[in-house]
Amino acid sequence: MSIELHDPFGSTVDALHNAKAEDKGTDLPADAGPGYSAPIIDTEKNVIGARARAWTQDVTKVLDIKIVRGGPGRDHKADVVEFVRQLKPLLLSS
């Protein structure tokens, strides 16, 4: 598992939307966004984890959470979304 905070974020909202498309991401729930979650896929096309990215409305801070090869039977996507939901108010507050 990794948790990264980019403060300040050195890119644009367009770059985040491009990353979302490349990652085949889906929007975070309204209470966790703006941002997206996406599967992490290995070179053999197996889903091996999930990532979530959330950002401030002005895109000055980005929270990036990844879970790779987590516990068996876990829903990694649900887990990263819940981490965002819990950490965003602490790490992305102004």
C-alpha atoms as an extended CHARMM CRD file, in Angstrom:
* protein
*
        94  EXT
         1         1  MET       CA              0.0000000000        0.0000000000        0.0000000000  PROA      1               0.0000000000
         2         2  SER       CA              1.2110000000        3.5000000000       -0.7420000000  PROA      2               0.0000000000
         3         3  ILE       CA             -0.2360000000        6.8770000000        0.1410000000  PROA      3               0.0000000000
         4         4  GLU       CA              1.1660000000        9.9650000000       -1.5560000000  PROA      4               0.0000000000
         5         5  LEU       CA              0.2230000000       13.5880000000       -1.0670000000  PROA      5               0.0000000000
         6         6  HSD       CA              1.2450000000       16.0110000000       -3.8040000000  PROA      6               0.0000000000
         7         7  ASP       CA              1.2020000000       19.4880000000       -2.2630000000  PROA      7               0.0000000000
         8         8  PRO       CA              1.5620000000       21.4540000000       -4.3990000000  PROA      8               0.0000000000
         9         9  PHE       CA              0.4400000000       19.3910000000       -7.3570000000  PROA      9               0.0000000000
        10        10  GLY       CA              2.6510000000       20.2500000000      -10.3020000000  PROA      10              0.0000000000
        11        11  SER       CA              0.2660000000       19.5740000000      -13.1620000000  PROA      11              0.0000000000
        12        12  THR       CA             -3.2500000000       20.3270000000      -14.3850000000  PROA      12              0.0000000000
        13        13  VAL       CA             -6.7680000000       18.9680000000      -14.0800000000  PROA      13              0.0000000000
        14        14  ASP       CA             -6.4820000000       17.9740000000      -17.7490000000  PROA      14              0.0000000000
        15        15  ALA       CA             -3.5050000000       15.7570000000      -16.8520000000  PROA      15              0.0000000000
        16        16  LEU       CA             -5.6080000000       14.1010000000      -14.1310000000  PROA      16              0.0000000000
        17        17  HSD       CA             -8.4750000000       13.4910000000      -16.5560000000  PROA      17              0.0000000000
        18        18  ASN       CA             -6.0240000000       12.0170000000      -19.0770000000  PROA      18              0.0000000000
        19        19  ALA       CA             -4.6180000000        9.7440000000      -16.3450000000  PROA      19              0.0000000000
        20        20  LYS       CA             -8.1800000000        8.6880000000      -15.4630000000  PROA      20              0.0000000000
        21        21  ALA       CA             -8.8210000000        7.7000000000      -19.0900000000  PROA      21              0.0000000000
        22        22  GLU       CA             -5.4950000000        5.8630000000      -19.3460000000  PROA      22              0.0000000000
        23        23  ASP       CA             -6.1500000000        4.0250000000      -16.0550000000  PROA      23              0.0000000000
        24        24  LYS       CA             -9.7130000000        3.1790000000      -17.1670000000  PROA      24              0.0000000000
        25        25  GLY       CA            -10.9090000000        4.8900000000      -14.0180000000  PROA      25              0.0000000000
        26        26  THR       CA            -14.3690000000        5.6870000000      -12.7570000000  PROA      26              0.0000000000
        27        27  ASP       CA            -15.4490000000        8.7430000000      -10.7920000000  PROA      27              0.0000000000
        28        28  LEU       CA            -15.2470000000        8.5880000000       -7.0240000000  PROA      28              0.0000000000
        29        29  PRO       CA            -18.5490000000        8.7700000000       -5.1260000000  PROA      29              0.0000000000
        30        30  ALA       CA            -19.7350000000       12.3460000000       -4.5950000000  PROA      30              0.0000000000
        31        31  ASP       CA            -18.6870000000       12.3350000000       -0.9200000000  PROA      31              0.0000000000
        32        32  ALA       CA            -15.0970000000       11.3560000000       -1.8280000000  PROA      32              0.0000000000
        33        33  GLY       CA            -14.5110000000       13.3000000000       -5.0690000000  PROA      33              0.0000000000
        34        34  PRO       CA            -13.4520000000       14.9480000000       -7.1650000000  PROA      34              0.0000000000
        35        35  GLY       CA            -11.2750000000       12.0990000000       -8.2930000000  PROA      35              0.0000000000
        36        36  TYR       CA            -11.3400000000        8.5610000000       -9.6290000000  PROA      36              0.0000000000
        37        37  SER       CA            -10.5760000000        4.9580000000       -8.7790000000  PROA      37              0.0000000000
        38        38  ALA       CA             -9.1580000000        2.3380000000      -11.1220000000  PROA      38              0.0000000000
        39        39  PRO       CA             -7.8760000000       -1.2180000000      -11.1320000000  PROA      39              0.0000000000
        40        40  ILE       CA             -4.1290000000       -1.8740000000      -11.2090000000  PROA      40              0.0000000000
        41        41  ILE       CA             -3.3970000000       -4.4430000000      -13.8890000000  PROA      41              0.0000000000
        42        42  ASP       CA             -0.1620000000       -6.4060000000      -14.3590000000  PROA      42              0.0000000000
        43        43  THR       CA              1.5300000000       -7.1840000000      -17.6860000000  PROA      43              0.0000000000
        44        44  GLU       CA             -0.5230000000      -10.3770000000      -18.0230000000  PROA      44              0.0000000000
        45        45  LYS       CA             -3.8030000000       -8.4060000000      -17.7420000000  PROA      45              0.0000000000
        46        46  ASN       CA             -4.5530000000       -9.6260000000      -14.2020000000  PROA      46              0.0000000000
        47        47  VAL       CA             -6.0810000000       -7.2040000000      -11.7090000000  PROA      47              0.0000000000
        48        48  ILE       CA             -3.5770000000       -7.0480000000       -8.8470000000  PROA      48              0.0000000000
        49        49  GLY       CA             -4.9170000000       -4.0750000000       -6.9010000000  PROA      49              0.0000000000
        50        50  ALA       CA             -6.5250000000       -0.6630000000       -7.1450000000  PROA      50              0.0000000000
        51        51  ARG       CA             -5.6930000000        3.0120000000       -6.9630000000  PROA      51              0.0000000000
        52        52  ALA       CA             -7.6600000000        6.1110000000       -6.1400000000  PROA      52              0.0000000000
        53        53  ARG       CA             -6.7830000000        9.7240000000       -6.7830000000  PROA      53              0.0000000000
        54        54  ALA       CA             -8.6190000000       12.6460000000       -5.2320000000  PROA      54              0.0000000000
        55        55  TRP       CA             -7.8930000000       16.3500000000       -5.5170000000  PROA      55              0.0000000000
        56        56  THR       CA             -8.9730000000       19.7010000000       -4.2330000000  PROA      56              0.0000000000
        57        57  GLN       CA            -11.4210000000       21.7630000000       -6.2670000000  PROA      57              0.0000000000
        58        58  ASP       CA             -8.5910000000       24.1050000000       -7.3100000000  PROA      58              0.0000000000
        59        59  VAL       CA             -6.2910000000       21.1400000000       -8.1180000000  PROA      59              0.0000000000
        60        60  THR       CA             -3.4900000000       22.4160000000       -5.8680000000  PROA      60              0.0000000000
        61        61  LYS       CA             -3.3090000000       19.1480000000       -3.8740000000  PROA      61              0.0000000000
        62        62  VAL       CA             -3.6710000000       15.5200000000       -4.9810000000  PROA      62              0.0000000000
        63        63  LEU       CA             -4.0070000000       12.4210000000       -2.8120000000  PROA      63              0.0000000000
        64        64  ASP       CA             -2.9190000000        9.1700000000       -4.5290000000  PROA      64              0.0000000000
        65        65  ILE       CA             -3.5440000000        5.8270000000       -2.8040000000  PROA      65              0.0000000000
        66        66  LYS       CA             -2.5690000000        2.4040000000       -4.1890000000  PROA      66              0.0000000000
        67        67  ILE       CA             -3.1370000000       -1.0960000000       -2.8550000000  PROA      67              0.0000000000
        68        68  VAL       CA             -1.2590000000       -3.8300000000       -4.6890000000  PROA      68              0.0000000000
        69        69  ARG       CA             -1.4810000000       -7.4740000000       -3.7520000000  PROA      69              0.0000000000
        70        70  GLY       CA             -3.5310000000       -6.7960000000       -0.6700000000  PROA      70              0.0000000000
        71        71  GLY       CA             -5.3010000000       -9.3560000000        1.4480000000  PROA      71              0.0000000000
        72        72  PRO       CA             -6.9940000000      -12.2180000000       -0.3810000000  PROA      72              0.0000000000
        73        73  GLY       CA            -10.7230000000      -11.8180000000       -0.8270000000  PROA      73              0.0000000000
        74        74  ARG       CA            -10.5930000000       -8.0450000000       -0.2690000000  PROA      74              0.0000000000
        75        75  ASP       CA            -12.2930000000       -5.5940000000       -2.6300000000  PROA      75              0.0000000000
        76        76  HSD       CA             -9.2490000000       -3.4060000000       -3.2680000000  PROA      76              0.0000000000
        77        77  LYS       CA            -11.2310000000       -0.7780000000       -5.1460000000  PROA      77              0.0000000000
        78        78  ALA       CA            -13.6840000000       -0.3890000000       -2.2680000000  PROA      78              0.0000000000
        79        79  ASP       CA            -10.7350000000       -0.2500000000        0.1370000000  PROA      79              0.0000000000
        80        80  VAL       CA             -8.9210000000        2.5760000000       -1.7000000000  PROA      80              0.0000000000
        81        81  VAL       CA            -12.1490000000        4.5560000000       -2.0200000000  PROA      81              0.0000000000
        82        82  GLU       CA            -12.7240000000        4.2220000000        1.7230000000  PROA      82              0.0000000000
        83        83  PHE       CA             -9.1440000000        5.3480000000        2.4340000000  PROA      83              0.0000000000
        84        84  VAL       CA             -9.7740000000        8.4310000000        0.2810000000  PROA      84              0.0000000000
        85        85  ARG       CA            -13.0580000000        9.0790000000        2.0760000000  PROA      85              0.0000000000
        86        86  GLN       CA            -11.2800000000        8.9620000000        5.4530000000  PROA      86              0.0000000000
        87        87  LEU       CA             -7.9960000000       10.7220000000        4.5600000000  PROA      87              0.0000000000
        88        88  LYS       CA             -9.1840000000       13.4410000000        2.1780000000  PROA      88              0.0000000000
        89        89  PRO       CA            -10.5980000000       15.7300000000        4.9040000000  PROA      89              0.0000000000
        90        90  LEU       CA             -7.2860000000       15.4670000000        6.8160000000  PROA      90              0.0000000000
        91        91  LEU       CA             -4.7870000000       15.7120000000        3.9740000000  PROA      91              0.0000000000
        92        92  LEU       CA             -6.5230000000       17.8860000000        1.4060000000  PROA      92              0.0000000000
        93        93  SER       CA             -8.0070000000       20.5200000000        3.6850000000  PROA      93              0.0000000000
        94        94  SER       CA             -6.9870000000       24.0570000000        2.9180000000  PROA      94              0.0000000000
